[in-house]
């Protein structure tokens, strides 16, 4: 009897990140799960199964194998790419009990770092919380996605600095704020108003962590609740601007940055004939090929299906939406919904490339950077999946042509006579690794003789290995 695979939930991933603190949980490694490569942050984090799937997975012969949820939190550990490969290939040296002990000891170290004090004076606790909020706010003003450091820069260094500050300061501060209030809640009269307001803040902190640490995005992403910061300051007697006033001022500020993007990039674009501002968020873009696009420009930090509904309430006739925040993102679900509605959803750089094309190539435009990133990531995964000698691996199809894809088409070509066991192990490894990183894959295995007879609808066959 084998256990069926299922996707690991966002909530489980959050708990794993909380336990690991951003470091490999192998005690002889403990390396950071983000590596800096030529100024860019690269994730080397891997969610590893202590007891693997199926009857032949790593440690799958353990007595607990038939009694646990193999995709549950208790059976998962966060490792770097190298350690994941080592513990699975040398499974006899890394027992279930040893890996469980790693995880427990590591989680204990992370908890101890916070050293949450027992506080019975509410003002003292509020001061602790406010100091952490102030540090986060200062970093957001100086390094955040709407700071002059990001908006005024052209080399991308501002965004790199912002991501570093998120990882080394803002995320730990968020966690400490939550722990300070949660662990001391029994010290104050029930119901405790600060605890209730913290729960709203926690929704934002969880979503922000997802945005920083994983590729799993959620549609109910909650922005920073200004009312939480306002409440803390009012209780301490600190003058603070009403949240509604502050949000209005911030919207005005963000609107001005949209104008900056338009003047700096779009006015001189070779594919644009003219630009006409229709209102504070919408413009009419006349292209040199005769098309006219009604474009809604938003500086929303995180664009979701919910955001799309709000945009369409303002103007249901838009042809394109630009997410102009340089640190912003949109969800895959929002992108897919826009494509289905024949509406283009782009980051600014994507829009500048997409308008050179029409139809599906316009809606599904994939930047050269994204294409190269996908190729490099697949190459890394392929090398790490132990391909047998003489094997060639190719990728083709929509993954290399389109922003939104259904699956990843992989072709494995082997030399005869085939190393059946090595080929099956490689197929299993690469399928698992691609699913964990990108989603579903469609694998085809062919001999060199069979490969010579194959034809493809699109000429985008790319060799990944060797």
Secondary structure by P-SEA (a helix, b strand, c coil): cbbbbbcccaaaaaaaaaaacccccccccccccccccccbbbbccccccccccccccccccccccccccccccccbbbbcaaaaaaaaaacccccaaaaaaaaaaaaaaaaaaacccccccaaaaaaaaaaaaaaaaaaaaacccccccccccccaaaaaaaaaaaaccaaaaaaaaaaaaaaaccccccccaaaaaaaaaaaaaaaaaaaccccccccccccccaaaaaaaaaaaccccccaaaaaaaaaaaaaaaaaaaaaacccccccccccccccccbbbbbcccccccbbbbbccccccaaaaaaaaaacccccccccccccccccaaaaaaaaaacbbbbcaaaaaaaaccccccccccccaaaaaaaaaaaaaaaaaccccccbbbbbbccccccccccbbbbbbbbccccaaaaaaaaaaaaaaaaaacccbbbbbbbcaaaaaaccccccccccccc
